[in-house]
Amino acid sequence: MSVTTIAVIGGTGPQGRGLAYRLARAGHSIVLGSRSPEKAEAAAVELRRELEIASVELRHQAGDITGASNLDAAASAPVVLLAVPYDGHTELLEALAGKLAGKIVISCVNPLGFDKQGPFGLDVPAGSAAEEAASLAGGATVVGAFHHLSAPLLLDPDADLSHEDVLVCGDDREAKELVMGLAADVTGGRGVDAGRLRLARQLEPLTAVLISVNKRYKTRSGVSITGLTPASHERVPA
């Protein structure tokens, strides 16, 4: 797909850095967002160093990575990726709402809790974090994606993720097509249209199941859908 500029809000956390690294490797320009611009720029410097090492094996020019405050990052890009913990999610979206109108907002936020029995999905008043983002980011088109990718594998330049599927949900078909293209850029595999945005209610807590599998089998599990051809990007009717 054509390259674009993507703001990664929460870009200094493991998931945000991993997705930023993979997207930049595919040629996209990345702006890491953080509450601390200094922390964001430090993370950007580290990722640029990793990209320089990886660029020897790339057949194209990697995209640039810079750092900024969350607000400035959101203002700078037509596509905004939310890679933040659910704690504080509402307050963050309220602060960014004025910068998100007319943009595509990708939510990979997983509202999870942990207790002595392990991880579990939290009850979200709006139904899901993605639906909450849609209600708070007035004028933005929200798509849910990237919930189930392992942060350590995203940051591992030698990890092959082409066997994993990225489940993408949303109510706007063009926005989902764009995000499915970004998913292919991240994994080298396939983005799968999983239906309407409300299905984020099922996709987000599925992460708790994967965490339990990882703990039990000491692995880094992912999601792969059977019955689809390897190169298929056809949509399931929403």
LUMBA-885465 format. One record per residue (C-alpha): x, y, z; residue in one letter. Coordinates in steps of 0.001 Angstrom, whole numbers, padded with zeros to 6 digits, always signed. Example, Ala and Ser with C-alpha at 12.3 -4.5 7.8 and 13.67 -1.06 7.14 Angstrom:
2
+012300-004500+007800a;+013670-001060+007140s;
% end
This chain:
238
+000000+000000+000000m;+001072+003623-000339s;+003107+005005+002543v;+001609+007429+005000t;+002380+009190+008282t;+001111+007392+011369i;+001003+008749+014915a;+001434+006066+017568v;-000083+007290+020817i;+001554+005414+023661g;+004476+004870+021345g;+007012+004373+024132t;+005305+001236+025479g;+006191-002251+024198p;+003190-002613+021862q;+003471+000908+020522g;+007201+000621+019884r;+006768-002771+018245g;+004072-001594+015857l;+006001+001609+015120a;+009120-000404+014283y;+007282-002738+011918r;+005394+000086+010205l;+008571+002109+009727a;+010288-000958+008279r;+007488-001017+005694a;+008300+002594+004754g;+005726+004573+006748h;+006730+007725+008634s;+006051+007379+012345i;+005514+009946+015082v;+005764+008406+018542l;+003492+010075+021055g;+003998+010166+024801s;+003020+012283+027783r;+006725+013168+027831s;+008069+014445+024480p;+011600+013776+025722e;+010748+010138+026419k;+009145+009856+022974a;+012225+011258+021232e;+014516+008934+023196a;+012421+005955+022071a;+012514+007285+018498a;+016311+007481+018590v;+016505+003875+019763e;+014137+002653+017047l;+015977+004623+014353r;+019139+002832+015431r;+017382-000521+015093e;+016107+000480+011655l;+019612+001372+010526e;+020718-002157+011396i;+017702-003675+009656a;+017987-001447+006581s;+020841-003595+005241v;+018301-006353+004567e;+015451-004115+003365l;+014812-003644-000329r;+013341-000193+000221h;+013909+002898+002332q;+012594+002618+005878a;+010364+005401+007122g;+011531+008018+009600d;+010605+007872+013293i;+010313+010991+015441t;+008972+011717+018923g;+006461+014255+020226a;+003837+014806+022883s;+000640+012805+022471n;-001212+015965+021441l;+001353+017032+018849d;+001651+013493+017499a;-002107+013198+017035a;-002195+016546+015245a;+000587+015566+012853s;-000811+012496+011094a;-003899+011400+009136p;-003783+007983+010840v;-003578+007709+014627v;-002860+004408+016368l;-003873+004097+020024l;-001488+001725+021825a;-002110+002729+025427v;-003218+000921+028587p;-006951+001067+029204y;-006356+002826+032513d;-006660+006527+031656g;-008117+005785+028210h;-011156+008060+028670t;-009118+011030+029851e;-006625+010630+027009l;-009327+010513+024327l;-011047+013550+025791e;-007753+015458+025620a;-007038+014370+022026l;-010572+014622+020643a;-010050+018018+019008g;-007079+016680+017019k;-008774+013512+015752l;-011670+014830+013675a;-011609+013552+010116g;-008852+011021+010831k;-008659+007245+010960i;-008066+006113+014534v;-006869+002546+015087i;-007454+001102+018535s;-005423-001865+019758c;-006346-001127+023380v;-007180-004214+025453n;-009153-003543+028670p;-007790-006320+030857l;-007662-007055+034547g;-005441-009442+036465f;-006028-011313+039694d;-004824-014527+041360k;-006634-016569+038716q;-004928-014763+035843g;-006011-012274+033155p;-009610-011437+032289f;-011524-008957+030178g;-012909-005902+031940l;-016480-004722+031571d;-016457-001512+029519v;-019538+000734+029728p;-019338+001561+026005a;-018987-002139+025142g;-015293-001996+024176s;-012344+000372+024195a;-012748+000849+020440a;-016402+001841+020816e;-015465+004161+023668e;-012883+005790+021391a;-015536+006231+018693a;-017868+007950+021138s;-015181+010284+022474l;-013215+011081+019300a;-015989+012975+017556g;-015593+013055+013792g;-012955+010305+013685a;-013383+006927+012014t;-012378+004248+014503v;-011124+000791+013526v;-010090-001966+015928g;-006959-003969+015045a;-003588-005338+016242f;-004976-006637+019554h;-003302-010034+019437h;+000250-009452+018209l;+003114-010141+020614s;+005128-007020+021458a;+008454-008921+021838p;+007956-010525+018419l;+007082-007181+016828l;+010387-005805+018113l;+012379-008850+017018d;+013751-008127+013519p;+014156-011848+012866d;+010633-012866+013908a;+008425-014044+011041d;+004823-013011+011705l;+003473-013856+008262s;+001513-016825+009634h;-000509-014601+011985e;-003780-012914+011053d;-004704-009435+012215v;-008435-009239+012881l;-009827-005843+011864v;-013243-004543+012892c;-015008-001303+012046g;-018059+000270+010457d;-016318+002022+007542d;-015203-000289+004724r;-012590+002047+003227e;-011009+002617+006632a;-010914-001134+007243k;-009264-001693+003866e;-006543+000808+004782l;-005957-000836+008156v;-005893-004301+006585m;-003145-003009+004305g;-001223-001730+007324l;-001699-005130+008967a;-000055-006800+005978a;+002794-004291+006249d;+003285-005133+009930v;+003219-008934+009682t;+003960-009672+006040g;+000788-011741+006227g;-002882-010982+006193r;-005412-008547+007603g;-008858-010106+007988v;-012119-008150+007973d;-013777-009367+011166a;-016960-007292+010861g;-018490-004361+012675r;-016816-002241+015341l;-019044-003741+018025r;-017151-007021+017607l;-014237-005365+019402a;-016211-006486+022459r;-015077-010018+021625q;-011657-009270+020085l;-010279-007217+022971e;-010807-009754+025805p;-009559-012592+023574l;-006113-011233+024445t;-006619-012562+027983a;-007003-016060+026526v;-003756-015718+024571l;-001918-014521+027678i;-003155-017612+029539s;-002024-019862+026674v;+001376-018153+026666n;+001803-018733+030379k;+000684-022357+030247r;+002811-023345+027242y;+005656-020830+027646k;+005175-019426+024146t;+004001-016324+022323r;+000730-017293+020697s;-001226-015468+018030g;-004327-015830+015876v;-004623-017601+012525s;-007947-018088+010718i;-008392-021284+008723t;-010448-021564+005548g;-009049-018445+003866l;-006538-018438+001041t;-003092-017119+002101p;-003287-013958+000019a;-006960-013244+000613s;-007956-009768+001711h;-011619-010209+000886e;-014042-008741+003385r;-016622-010676+005314v;-019895-008719+004868p;-020371-006560+007949a;
% end
